[in-house]
């Protein structure tokens, strides 16, 4: 099904304008939500160069921009939603890392023409901005752009919403939307009103689908990880475990050891793929 690009973009802008503050809080909301941030940072630490200029594409309110700026990286933050960038600027100033955040750019990951080729030492596309491009042609254009602006040999970090994870979320949180479950699995596209309510326009990914999308443009797949891992969809249990610090330490070690297992990757709410530009 072909979707109207402008309509989808407006839906996405409206949603994230209204939820900007919630998006800032999301990754620190509770121990369960902190896992996504923790696992993502684990792989950033593993594959980022020691220093350099990074693009945080679709970086929203700047959680990763701020953390990486604190570590000495120079970062450019790009996002579609002006309200997100306003919030990011306030948070960056509050964190006293403005010196390392080189620019705040309003724009889409589909069009990075403001940036020159082979400009960035690493590219981040975290928190599923790629999911909000519903037409395959748009996703292909975005991938081509993300690779174009990366330096040769640079890592790219891409996280998305899992299609299997979405089905589990329906079971746990939105059983009233069960009539659309088959559509979500077979097609993977979601439009408010057409396929239920409760979120903005989105495409859910399978791991092999995301790999193929980047590999078509010459990227090398380096590693995959389920971001909530074995804790995925077990929010109450995870938050309860956090109260016992010794057990929590054990559990986070287990999460990091198992998050790359193929059976874990696709079943998490979100998964990350690390690519490398040849």
N, C-alpha and C positions, 0 to 999 in steps of 0.2 A: 504493500500500500504506500502510495506517495503522499507525504504530508506537506502542507503549506509552510514553507520555511519561516516566513515572517510571523505567522500565527504561533508557531512553536516557540520562536525566540521571544515573543511577547509574553507567552505563558511562563516561560522560564524566568524572564526578568521580573515579572510580577511576583512570582512565588518567592524568589530569593531576595527581592526587595523587602517583602513582608517578613521573611524569616532570617534576615541577616544576623541579628543578635543571637538567635538560636543556633545558627550555623557556627558562630564563634564559640559558643558554649558547648557545642555537640561533642567535640573530642575530649573534653574534660568534665563532662556532665556527671559521670560516675565511673567506678572502676571498670565496668564493662566497656564503656565507650572509650576509655583511655587505652584499651588494648589496641585498637586500630592505630592510634598515634604511636604507641610504643613499638609495634611490629613494623610499621612504616619507617620509623626512625632507625630501627635496627638495620634495615636494608639500605637506607640512605648512608648510614655510617659505613656499611660494608663496601659500597660501590662508588660513592662520590670521590672525586679527586680531592687531594688535601686542601686545595684552594681553587678559587676561580669565580667566574661569573655564571650565575644560575638563572634560568627562567622558570618562574612559578606560574605556569599557564593555567588559568582557571582557578587561581589560588584563593579566591573568596576573601574572607576577612584576615587572612595572613598568618595563620597558625604556623605553617611550615616556613614561610618567609622570615618570621621573627626568630624562630628557633635556629635557623641556618645563619641568619645575620649575626646572632649572638656568638656563633662559632667561627665567625670571621669571614664567611662567604659574602660576596657581593651578589645582590639579588634584584631582579626585576620582577615585579608582580603585575600580572595581567588578569583582568576579570571582565566578564560581560556586563556586570551589574554595578552601576555607579554607587549605589548605597553600600555595596560590599567594599568598594575602594575607599569610601569615606570612613567606614569603620576601621579598615586596615590602617589607614593613615593615623588615626587616633591611637590605635593599639601599638603601632610601630613607634610613635613618639613616646608613648607611655613606657615602652620597654627600653627606651634610650638606644635604639639601634638604627635610627634614621640615616646615620652616616653610611651604613652598608646597604641600605635599600636605595638603589640608584634611580628607580622610576616606578611610578604607578600608572599603568596603562589601561584605559577602557577599550575593550575589544573582544573579539571572538577568537577562539583557537582555530577557526576556519581560515582566518586571514591574519597572518603574522607579517604582512608586508612592511610594517614599520621597522622590522628587524632585518638586518643583512644576513646573508648566508654564512654558515659555519661561525656563528657569533658566540654561542654559549658553550661552556665547559660541561654542562649537564642541563637536562630539561626535565621538569616535573609537571605532571598532569594528574594531580591527586584529588581525591574526593569526588571522582566520577563526572567531571565536565564533559568527557567524551560521550557519556550516556545521554546527554541532553541534545544530541544531534540525531534526529530520527531517521533521516534519509541516508542510505549507505554512501551516496555521493558526497554528502557533507562530511561523514566520518573519514572517508578516504582523503578528502581535501585537507582535513585537520591533521591527519597522520603525516601526509606529505609535508605540511608546513612545520610540524614539530620536528621532523627529521631534517628538513632544510636548514633550520636555524641552529641545529646542533653541530658542534665541531666533529671532525672525524674521530671515531673511537670514543665519543662521549656516551655516557649512560643516559637512558631515558627511563623515568619511573612513572608508570601509568596504573592508576587504580580505578576500578569500576564496580558497579553493582552486579552481583552474581545472579544469573537466571535461576539456578537451583536454589540459591539463598533466598531469592524473592518468593519462590513457592513456599518455602518454609516460613517466611515472614507472614504470608497470607494465612497459613494454618494457625500460627501462634497469635498474630495481632489483628488480622483482617479476615476472619472466616466468613464475614458477610459478602466478601468479594470472590468467593470460591467459584462462582459461575464463570469467572474470567480466567481461571487458573490454566485451562488448556491453551487458551490464546497466549498467555504470558510465556508458556513453555515453548509452544510451536513457532510463534512469531517473534516474541520478545519486545514488542513495541507497546507503549502505554500512552494513551491520550485521555486526560480527564474528561469524564462524561461518556466517552466511548467504551472504556474498559474499566470502569469503576471510578472511585473518588479517593482523595486523600493525599495526592502527590502531584507534581508537575509532570509535563511531558518527558518521557524517558525511554531508553532502550536498555534492556538487560542483556548482559554478555555471558557467553560460555567461554571458558579459558582458551580453547582451541580457536574459537572465533576471533578473539582479540589477538592471539599470536599470529594467525593467518593475515589479519588486517595489516599488521606492521611488517611482517616478513615479506608480503607482496611488494613493499617499497624498499626492501633490501635490509631491513633491520634484523639483527641477530637476537634471539631470545636467550637471555642469560639465566633467569631464575623466576619462579612463580611462588606466590605465598598467599595463603588465606589470612586475611587481616584480623578477623576475630577468632580464627582457628577453631580449636576444640571448644572454645567458649561460645561459639556462634549460636544465637537463639536461646542461650541459657543465661539470661541477664540476672535474674533473681539469684540463681545459684552462684554465679560469678561474684556478684556484689556481696553476698553473704560470706563467701570464702575470703574476701579481702580483709575482713575483720580479724582474721588470724594471720598475722604477718609472716610467720614461718611457712604456713601452708601456701600463702599467696606467692612467696618467693619460689617455692617448689613448682607451683602451677605455672608461673610465668616462664620458668625454665623449660617446662614441658611444652608450653605453647610455642616457644621459639624453635624447639627441636622438631616439632611435628608440623609446623605451619606450611612447610614446602611439600608435604606428602600429597600426591595427586588426589587422594580421597578427601583431603581436607580443603584443598584450594578452592574447588568449585562449589563446595557446600557452605562456605562462609558467606556472611552477608555481603562483604566486599572482598575482592582479591586484587593483588598487585602483581604486575609483570614488570620485570626489569629487562629492558632492551639495550642494545648497544648499536650505535651507528658504525657501519664498517669504516 
